[in-house]
Amino acid sequence: MTFTHATSKTLSMEKSMKPILVIDDEEMYRNTISSVLRQSGYQVVEAEDGEKGLDILQNQPVELIISDVMMENLDGFGFIERVRMDPATSTIPFIFVTGLSDKKTMRKGMTLGADDFLVKPFTGAELVAAVDSRLAKHKEGHSESERKLAQLRSSISLAMPHEIRTPLASIIGFAEILRDEGDKLAGSEVVQCGALLHKSGKRLQKLVENFVSFSQIEVISANAEKVRMLRRSPPLESALVARIVGATKADLFGRRNDLHMDLSERSVAVSEEHFTKIIEELLDNAFKFSQAGTRVTVTSVVENNRLVFSFSDCGRGMTLEQIANVGAYLQFDRKFHEQQGAGLGVAIAKRLTELYDGKMEFDNSSGQGLTVRVYLPISA
């Protein structure tokens, strides 16, 4: 293999201080790739196979990984699987170099998380261009994440005082009663105050947890690499998880007999944590805004390679303005405190659905409650 060095490339002090990891079991190729990168201003560390590469990653942060596919001990595919499974290395840009140019090999590499492929032979200019491009995109994604985080800090600082006032006022009020009149209250009244304190505390806890969840989702959504990893989630038994979550949520509201579920057994390509959160929030909304003794129905069917979940209740429904306001959380030039009507939980469920290239629809055209439909990807 012959490289043409990118001699027009000017060395820059802006090159990352973290090295690029080059992995190839053929010393000539490894040395040549490393030489081209060093001449272009990059620092480089080398490994002769995937196992050696993993050892380096445990001890030294790297900016980007360039790896051969066909290697002894641990090949490129096995190596990238290990890299993507570790949270500390899961978002490192990854370029495969290979003599295999068939689509099956490339598709497998991309599925496992590779960002780019270079097919041997390639020139030094092509190598440097691929590295520069990949690092620029990675930096752009990181900058967007930082921007989102700054907006989140601003929005949450405005929203928190407004949102927590009601449960916090209840906690303070009942605590003052116990402090000032506790010795005069009957035992049953003390127990009642304790129960109300607990209820307000749990409400406040959920508000805080949902603010944190929404913050995390927004940061993830700004990082294309993290989104891509989520969309490669292993198959999840949706019906099993939904039934467990449904029973727990129905018991919490004291409405086990109101919940009716008719679910497809198809698996979805969604993480268990996120799928559970979607089901929890939509069931919470259905139970919260409907009367005890009325039906809450959850169904799932396959439509166009999507598993469609429908959550239906017999409550008061939502106005068009309230439905539109679910999206107010999702347009980040708007502030959290502008959100009215449906709670942050529904917005979280909607945002999670969209992370997996799904969608959420609202239907209250019947005038008898609300139906929320969630379209999620089916596992291949």
N, C-alpha and C positions, 0 to 999 in steps of 0.2 A: 504494500500500500504506500502510495506517495502523497505527501502533503505539500501544498503550496502555502508557505507562510504568509500571514496577513501583514506584510511589511509596512503597509500604509497606516497601520494602527498606531496611534500615539499613546505612549505610556501615560497613565493618569494617576494622580494622587487620590482620585475618587474611587479607585478600585477597592472592593471590600477587603477589610483586614482579615476576615475569615477565609480559610482556603477552600478550594474546590477539591473534592475527593474524586480521584480517578481510579477505577477498578478494571483491570484487564489481566488475564492470566498469561498473555503473550507480552513479554517484556519490551519488545521492539515497539509495538503499538502503544503500550502504556507510556513509555519514555517519550515517544514522538508527540502524543497528545499533550503530555505534561509540558514539553518544551515549547510547543506553540502557545499554550496558555500563559506560561511564564513570560514569554516574549511580548505578550499582550498586556502584561501588568498584573496578572493574577498570581496569587500564591496557590500552591498545589501540594496535596499529600497523596500518596499512592498506596494501593493495595493490590495484591495478586489474585484475590478471589473474594467472594462475598463474606466469608467468615472473617477474614482479615479486615474487610471494610466495616463490619459490625463492631469489631474491637476498637477501631479508630473512632467510630461514632460515639461509643460509650465514654471516651476520654477527651474528645475534641469536637467543638461545634464546627460545622462546615456550612458554606454558603450554597453549594450546589453539588449534586452527585452526577458523575458520568460513569456509566457502567456497561461493560460488555454483557451480552446475553449468555453465550455458551462458555461456561467455565467449570472447572473441577470443584469438588467439595460443595460449594453452594453457588448455584448458577444465578444469573441476573434476575430471573423470575422469583426464585426463592428469596433472594436478597431483598427485592423491593417489597415483597409481602411483609417481611420482618420490619422493614423501615416504616411502612405505612401503618403497622399495628402499634408502634410506639409513639405515644403522644409527643414525646420530645423531638422526634424526627419526622413526624407524619406529614408536615407541610414543606419539607425541604424540596426545592425544584429538582427534578430527576430527568436525565437524558440518557436513553439507551443508545449505544453504538453497536452495530451488528452487521454481519455479512449476510444475514437472512433478510430478504426483502419481501417475503410473501405477506399478504394481508393478514393471514391468520396469526402470525407471530406479532405483527404490529398491533392487531386488535387485542390480543392477550396482554401485551405490555401496557397499552392504554387502559384496559380494564383494571389492571392491577395498580394503576396510579402513575404511569410514566407521563411526563409532560411533552416529550418530544422524542423523535427517532432520527438518528443519523446512520445512513446505510454506507458501509465501506465499499469502495474507497470514497473519501470526501476530502476536500481541500482544507487547509488551515483557515482560510477565510470563512468557509462554511461553518467550521467548528466554532470559531470566535463569534460569528454572527448569531448562531444558535444560543450560545452561552449568554451573550449580551442581551438578546431578546428575552430569554427566559428570566434572567435576573431583573430586567426592567419591569416585566409584568409582575414578578413577585413583589418588587418594591412598590409598584403602583397599588397592588392589592393591600399591602401593609399600610400604606398611606391612607387608603380609603377606610380601613379598619380604625385607624387612629382618628380620622375625622368623625366617623360614626360614634366612637367612644366619647369624643369631646361633646358632640351633640347630645348624647345620652346623659352625660353629667349635667349639662345645662337644663335639659328637659326634666330630669328626675328631681333636680333641686327645686324646680318650680312646682312640680306635681306633688311631691311627697307631703308638704304641709297641708295641702288641700285634701288629699285622699285619706290621710290617716287621722284627720280630725275627729270623725265620728266614733270609730272604735276606741281611740285614745281618750276621748271625753267620757265614754262609758266606763272605761277602766278606772280613770281618776275619780269619777263620781261614786262608783260603788266602793272603791277603796276608802274614800272619805267617809262614807256611811259607816263602814266597818270600824274605821279609826275613831270616829266621834260618838257613835251610838252602839258599837258592837256589844258592850256590856249590858245594854238594855234590850237587845234583840232576842227573840226566841230562837232556839236552835234551828228550827226549820227556816227562819228568815236568814240566818247566817249562811245556811246551806244554799238558799236561793241566791243570795248575793255572790257566793262563791261560784255558782254555776254560771251566772251572768258575766262575772269577771272572766271565767274560762272561755265563754263564747266570744266575748269581745277580743280577748287575747288571741284566740285562734283566727278570728277575722283579720286582725292586724298582722298576724304571722303570714297569712296567705297573701295579703296585699304586698308585703315586703318581698316574699318569695316570687310573686309574679313580676314585680318590678325587676328583680334580679334576672328572672328567666327571660323577660323581654329584652333586657340589655344584652344578655348573652346571645340571643337569637339575632339581634341586629348586627352585632360584631361578626358573627359567623356569616351572615348573609353578604357582608362586604368582602369576604375572602373566598374567591372562586375555588381555590384549592380545597378548602374545608367543605364547601358545598358539594364539590365533586366527590369527595370522600364519603359524605353522608349518603349520596345517591348510589353508592356501591354497598349499602348496608346489606348484611346477610338476610335471607328469608326469615320473616317473623310470622308465627301462627296468629293471625289477626283475631280469629274467632275466640281462641282460648284466652288471649290477653283481654279482649273486650268483655268477655263474660266475667272474668275475675274483677276487672275494674268496675263493671256495671253493678255487680252484687255488692261490692264494697261501698260504692256511692249511694246505692238505693238504701242500704242499711243505715248509712249516715243520716239520710233524710227521713228514715222511718217509713220508706215507701217500697219495700221489697215486692209487694203484690201489684204495684203500679207499673213495674218495669217489665216490658215484653221485648224479647230479642229473637230475631230470625236472621242468622248470620251464615254467609258463605264460608267455607273452610279454606279458601284460597289464602296464600301467604302474601304479605306485602314487603316491599323493599324499603322499609322505614326502621329506624332504630327503635328498640323497645322503649327507651326513655321518652322519645318524642311521640311515638304512637300512644303510649299511656297518657301523656299529657293532653293530647288532642281529645281522646275519649273522655278523660276526667273533666276537662273544661266544658265540653259541650253537654255532657250529662248534668254537670253542676248548673249550667244555665237552664236546661230543660226543667229540672226539679225546682229550681229557685223561683221560676216565673210561671209555675202551674200549681194548681191546688192538689193537696193530698186527696187520693181517691180517684184521680183522673189518670189516664194512660200516658205513659212515656214509652215510645216505641223506637227501637233501634234495629235497622235492617242493613244488610250489605249484599250487593249483587255485582256481577262482573259486567262492565260496559266498556267496549273499545280498549281492552287491555288496561283498564283501570278498575280497582275495587271501589265501588261507590257506597259509602255509608250514609244512611239517612237517619237523622235524629228528629223525631216528631213529638210534640207535646200538645196539650189542649189548653194552654195558658193564654195570656193576653196578646201574644204575638209581638211584632216589632213594627214600628212605623218605617216608612221609607227613609226618613231622616236618621232614625236610629241605626238602620242597616248601613247607610252611608257613613255614619260615624264610626262604625267598626274599622273602616279604612282610614279614619283620621289618625289612628295610632301608627298606621303604616306609611304615612306620608311625612317624612321626618322634618319638613320645614314647618310642620304644625307642632304645637306643644301638647304634651300629655294632658294638661289641664283643660284643653278644649273638648276632650272626649266626654260625651254624655250618653245616657241610655245604657246600651249593652256594655258589660264590663271589660276590663283588660284581658280577662281569661279567654274570651271569644277571639279577641284580636291576636292573642298568643297562638291559639289553635289555628287561626287563619294563616298566620305568618309561618308556622311550622309546616303546614300543608304546602305552602308555596316553596319552601326550601327544598322539597322533594319533587318539584315540578308538578305539583297537584294544584287543585283549586277548591274553593268553598263557595257554595251558593246558598241564598236564603229565599224561602218561599212562604209567604203568609197569605197567599191569594184566596185560600179557602175561607178566611175569616174565622177559623177555628184553630187558634194556636199557630205555632211556627214549625217549619221543617227546615233543618240545616243539612245540606248535602256536602259530603267531603269526598273528593276524588283523589285516590292514592295509587301509586304505581304498584303493579303486581310483580312479584319476583319472577325472574326468568326461569 
